[in-house]
């Protein structure tokens, strides 16, 4: 099956096909890496139950963040320069 756009040049089509081939190869590589990531062994145990400050000022231990069924955990990490 050959796809072409109205008025495209042979040079454009060749470049587009080359790009498509690279995009397909990239996607396959991303899938391969994702499969490797899923097969990684578990890491070490977390040494302590870290406590975070919630938006309302209350303190929430990390272990409590994973107990709400269907809940979503959002983590923001902000880094500032010393000044």
Secondary structure as UniProt FT lines:
FT   TURN            6..7
FT   HELIX           10..38
FT   STRAND          51..53
FT   TURN            55..56
FT   STRAND          59..61
FT   HELIX           62..66
FT   TURN            69..70
//
